[in-house]
Amino acid sequence: MPARDEFLIALAACEQTSTALLSAVEAGAPDSTGLAERRSGQIEVLTALLPAELGAGDMERLKLVLNVGQEVWLKALAEKLSATRALASLQRALQVARQLGTASAPRTSGVDCTG
């Protein structure tokens, strides 16, 4: 069972890294690529150490760890979409401001309306 023990140790390490990665993404950490790279390496080790038989609990843990990558990807995608929408809104506002800035000043009327 040494292979199973190695797998469980690698799974626990990957769970810790995945938790740290999710926390960093949720906190808006500017650079979480180191954690993502470490987690990718740990996933490769897990795949290499995958025993022939897995218990139901171990399978659930493995599924949770693998879903973290998708969650991080979805959060990054949502942030990029939000930023794109904000930039588009700013661009429209800038375009309106430019149009208003180039409009000619109202002409003065020669008609006396003061009575």
Secondary structure, DSSP 8 states (H G I E B T S, - for coil): -HHHHHHHHHHHHHHHHHHHHHHHHHHT-S--HHHHHHHHHHHHHHHHH--S---HHHHHHHHHHHHHHHHHHHHHHHHHHHHHHHHHHHHHHHHHHHHHHHS------S-----
